[in-house]
């Protein structure tokens, strides 16, 4: 990850902890779309944020894409 991507990850994680889930979705989604290999913290953060803003179908798709063994 680049420095700007690491800053974005930190901001998205902070937004999530502060229960600013909509902003967290934006940050995690941007990282998810930019990164060729998506690290687990981005996948988990995006999924959790999507669930928090009541977007379960999108969260389920992320889980299906990354955790096919479930």
C-alpha distance (Angstrom), angle and dihedral (degrees) to the residues before:
residue distance angle dihedral
X1 . . .
X2 3.75 . .
X3 3.79 122.4 .
X4 3.79 91.4 -102.6
X5 3.80 91.0 50.7
X6 3.81 90.8 50.0
X7 3.82 89.4 51.4
X8 3.80 89.9 49.6
X9 3.81 90.5 50.2
X10 3.79 91.0 50.8
X11 3.83 90.8 48.5
X12 3.81 92.5 48.5
X13 3.80 90.7 49.3
X14 3.82 90.1 49.3
X15 3.81 91.2 48.4
X16 3.79 89.4 51.8
X17 3.81 93.5 49.3
X18 3.82 89.2 49.9
X19 3.82 89.2 51.4
X20 3.80 91.5 -114.9
X21 3.78 88.9 137.5
X22 3.80 98.3 164.6
X23 3.81 91.1 57.5
X24 3.80 90.0 45.1
X25 3.81 90.4 54.2
X26 3.80 89.8 53.3
X27 3.82 93.4 50.7
X28 3.78 96.8 42.7
X29 3.82 91.2 44.6
X30 3.78 91.7 52.6
X31 3.79 90.8 51.7
X32 3.80 91.5 44.3
X33 3.80 90.4 54.8
X34 3.82 96.3 42.2
X35 3.79 101.1 47.3
X36 3.77 121.8 81.1
X37 3.81 91.6 -156.5
X38 3.79 110.3 33.0
X39 3.81 113.7 -147.6
X40 3.80 120.1 -136.4
X41 3.83 95.4 -108.5
X42 3.81 89.5 60.5
X43 3.81 93.0 47.0
X44 3.80 93.0 47.0
X45 3.80 93.2 43.4
X46 3.78 93.5 48.9
X47 3.79 93.2 46.0
X48 3.81 93.1 47.6
X49 3.79 92.2 46.4
X50 3.79 92.5 49.2
X51 3.79 90.4 51.3
X52 3.81 90.6 48.9
X53 3.82 91.3 55.5
X54 3.80 90.4 46.6
X55 3.79 98.6 -107.6
X56 3.82 98.2 131.3
X57 3.80 97.0 156.0
X58 3.80 91.9 59.1
X59 3.80 90.8 44.6
X60 3.80 90.4 50.7
X61 3.81 90.7 51.8
X62 3.82 91.3 53.1
X63 3.79 90.0 49.8
X64 3.81 91.3 48.0
X65 3.79 91.5 49.9
X66 3.80 95.0 50.0
X67 3.75 106.0 26.9
X68 3.78 103.9 39.2
X69 3.79 91.1 155.3
X70 3.85 90.8 74.5
